[in-house]
Amino acid sequence: MMGRLNDKVAVVTGASSGIGEATVRALASEGAAVVAGARRKERLEGIVEEVTRDGGKAIAVECDVTDERQAHALVGRAIEEFGRIDILVNNAGVMLLSKVEKGLSDEWRRMFDVNVLGLLYATDAAVGAMKRQGSGHIVNVSSVAGRRTRPTVGVYSGTKFAVNAISEALRQEVLEDGIRVTVVEPGAVATELTDHITDEEVREGLKRRRIEPLQSEDIANAIAYAVGQPQRVSVNEILIRPTQQAN
């Protein structure tokens, strides 16, 4: 399969559904060899089978990014299988919305473990390899909630503000190594994220929203655009909202 990413090797976390799945397909369609990582191995294998059948190259790796060893092993598998890692898409994330006063501390920890620490673990593993290569591209999937917050979104926003800050600091730290960093900030997207919200009040409020959400493919296309640019071009930030989303 020929495309802008021929001979590139990409790792995508949270690849078993939604934006991650769409990103696996988009990067493979551009010629990249993709290592798809997520906890749901059976689901991953089905996606990889479809990508391979369509002429792409991909492998499935079971991975929980909150386990530092597993996150490092995911990146290591890309190097073992394909000899390098050119692109890391830190997509794995959870969005468990509720008011702070409800004290859902287990959910707070889960969001920080996945959205922040998981991202750092995978990034840590990738940066060393990219430095040795003299090039690489890290894409961190954040959110419009990483720019502003509102009631029930505070803790989730905190994780995404952290992602934005980490991404910008990392960009400055590694630019002399030929490593590019992009943060992608989606607005409302039709994915499984909202299915895991336990706060019924929040769930009902989301159901009342009357806007057409983005599709996972819209975000995947933005990621493919960023990583497909010439080495001299660093797309640092992409904010992408549904047309009807006000904030």
N, C-alpha and C positions, 0 to 999 in steps of 0.2 A: 504494500500500500504506500503510495507516494504522497508527500505533503510537506508542509513547512517544518515538520519536526522529525524528518527522517534521521535516523541514527541517534536520536535522543532517547534517554531513558527517564521515565517519570514514575514517581511514587505518589499515590493518592490515598489519603486516609479517609475513613468514613465512606468507603466506596460501595457499600452494599445497597444504597438507595439514594434517591434525591439528587442533590447537587453532585455528590461524589460519584454516583453511578453515571450521571450524564457527563461528568468530566472524564471519566475513564473512556467512555465512548468517543468523546470529542478529540481527546489527545491521540487515541489509537487511530482515529480516522485521518489524522494529520501525519501519521507515520511513526509516532513514538511507540516504543516498547513500554508497556504500562504494568507496574506492580500495584495491584489493587488490594488494599488492606482494610479489614473491618472484622468485627466479631462474628458476623453471620457467614460462616465459611460456605455453607450450602448455597446461599443466595449469591455470594461472590462467584462461586464456580459456574453458576448459570450465566452470569453476566460475561465472564471470561469466555465461556463456550460460544456465546453469541458473537462476541467481538472477533474471536478467532475464525468462526465460520464466515464472517463478513470480510475476512482478509487481513484483520489486524493482529497485533501481537500483544498478549497480556497473560499474566499469571495471577493467581489468587493466593493471598497469604492471610491466614487468620491472625488478627492482631487487636489487642485492647490497648489503645495508646496511653491509658492511665498507668500501665505497667511499663516502667522505664526500659526494662530489658526487652520487652516485646516491641516497643517502639524502635529501639536500636536494631533489633533483629530484622525488622521490616526493611529498614534502609540497607542493612547488611545483605539481605536477600537480593536486592536489586543489583548490588555490586557483584555478588557471587554469581548471579544468573547472567547479567549483561555487561559486567565489567566497569560500570560507572553509574552515577546518578546525576542527571542534568536538571531535573525539575522535581521539587517536592511541593505538593499541594496539601497543606494542612486544612483539611475540610471537616474532620470529625468534630461534632459539636452537639450540645444539648441545650434546650431552651425551656426551662421549667419556671414559668412566670407565676408570681404571687406577690402580695404585699409583704414588705419586710416584717411587719408586725405579726404575721402568721407564724414566724419562727420555724420555717421548714429547713432546718439546718442540714439535714441529710441531702436535700436538693441543692443547697448552696454549695456544699462540698463537692457534689457530683459535677456541677457546672464548672467550678474552678479546676477540678481534676482533669476533666476532658478538654474544656475550651482553652485553658491556659497551660497547665502542666503538660498535658498530652502534646500540645503544640511545641512546647519547649523541648520535650524529650526527643521528638522526631527531628526537630531543627538542629539540636545539638549533634545528633548522629550524622546529619547530612552536611553540615557546614565543614567539618573536617575533610570529608571526601571531596567536596567542591573546591576547597582551598588547594588541595593537592592537584586537582585537575586544572585549576586556574579559571574556572567558570562554573556557573550554576544559577539556578533561579528558584527562589522560595516564594510561594504564593500562600498567603494566610487569608482564609475566609473569615471575615469579621461580620459586621452588620451595620445597618443604619443606626442601630442602638449603640454602636460604639462612638457615635457623634453626639447623640442627645438621648435623654431618658424621659420617662414618665411613670406615673403610678403603676405598680405591678411588674415593672421591667427593671427595677433598680439593680438587683444582683446580677441578672443576665447582662445588663448594660455594663456593670463593673467588669465582667470578664471580657467583654468586647472592647471597652476602653483600654484594658490591659493589652489585648491583642494589638490594637493600633499603636500603643506606646512601644511595645516590644518590637513591632515591625519597623518603626521609624528608627529606633536606636540600632537595630540590627543592620538596616540599610547603610547607616553611616559607618558601622564597624567593619563591614565587609566589602565596601565598594572598591577598595584598592585591590581586592582579590578577584575582581571580575565577577562577583556574585550579585545578582539583582534581587530585589525584594519588592513584591507587589502585595498590597492589601486590597481585598475585594469586599465591598460593603453592600450586600443586598438589602433591599426592603422586603416587603411581604412576598414570600415564595410558596407555591403550593407543594409542600413536602410533608414528611412524617413528623417534623419537629413539634407541631402543635398537638399531635396525638398523645404525647407523653406528659402533657400538663395535667397535674392532679387537681388544681384549684378550679372547681366547677364554675365559680363566678367569672374567672378569666376565660375559661373555655366558651361560656355562653356569650361573653362580650366579643370574642373573636368571630363567632358565628354570625354576629350582627353586622360585621363589616361588609360594606357594599362596594368593594373595588375588585377589579379583575387582577388577581395576583400574577406575579412572574411565574414562569415555568423553570424547572431545573436547567433545561437546555439553554435558557437565556444567560444564566450565570456561567455555565460551562463554556459557552461561546465567548464570554468576556475573558475568561481565564485563558482559553486557547489564543485569543487575540494578544493578550499580554505576553505570553511565553513565546509567541511566534514572531516577535519583533527582532530586528537585527541586534547584535550584541551591544552596539553603541546606544541603543534605546532602552531606557528603563522606565516602564510604566509603573509609577509608584503607588497609585491609588485609583480605584474605580468604584464610584458610588452609583448604584443602579437600583432605581425604584420603579414600581408600577406607575404608569402614567397618571393614575388617579390618586396616588398616595400623597397626602399633603406633607407628612413629616415622618 
